[in-house]
Amino acid sequence: RAYPGRVDSGLTQKIAYAIMRLLIQEKVDVAFDYHEADAGGRLANMMVANPKNIETAAGALFDLELDYGLSLKLEPSNMEFRGLSHREWGALTDAQAFLTETPNPAMVANAPLDVDVVNDPENPLGSRVAKHLYATVAVVRVFGDEHPDKAIRFSGLPGFEDLTANGLGPY
């Protein structure tokens, strides 16, 4: 909630300002922010996209559903609610901006202190990372289809199924 940041304030404001400058100076085309939310909350398993790139997000989520059976909710950035990465990055830079939220079992109200956030049976860490990673891959693929001259290529990524089944340990 610190964007676009300031140079004359606290560390968080300075970092937000530096990220904004980086997005502008490097002419970043696609920017991602990864979060975790209350496992039972509204934001869990959601992609938030700046309105200027909501169609890219919709195409990516369609691909995720078809390719992996992964269903994420889609919400546009609320342009009245200032300070959030996806809202400010998209409004103040040329970047298409996206936020993904995965469910963290420790963020549930009254979660037990010994909750295992790595091996949770419903939302293991490997599954959460796979959702973030493959949401990114899907967005980049759709972005590349829309802008072939700016296509981004990935290689050597662990498979979605491998991450969800085996966790992060092997990688």
C-alpha positions, 0 to 999 in steps of 0.5 A: 500500500506504499506505491508510488512511494517517496524518497523522503519517507520510511524504508517501505516508501523508499523501496516502493519508489525504487521499484516504480523507478525501475519499472519506468527506467527499464521499460518493463512490459509485464510486472508481477506481485505475489501474495498469500491470503487467508485460505478461506478468504475472498482473495485466496486463489485470485488474480488481480489485474490493472484494468488496462490489461484485464483481457490479458489476465482473462486469457491467462486464466482461461489457459490455466483452467484448460491446461491444468484445471486451475481455477483462479478468480479474476478481479480488476484493480480498484482505481479508487484504492490507491497504493497497491502494486497492481493499481499503481504499476499499471496506472503510472508505468507502461507495464501490464500489472498483475497480482496473484494470491494463493491460500496460506493456511497460517493466515486463517483466523485462529489458525493453530500455532503449529500449522504446517505451512509447507506440508498443509494437506489442502494448500501445500507450499509446492501447490501455492508456488505452482499456482504463482509460477504457472499463472505467470507463465500463462500471462507471459504466454498471452502477452507474447501472443498479443505482442510477438516482438516482446515475447518472453521464453521460459525454459527449465521450469519444473512442471505444474504437476511435479511441483504440486505432487513433489513440493519444492524439495527436488528443485 
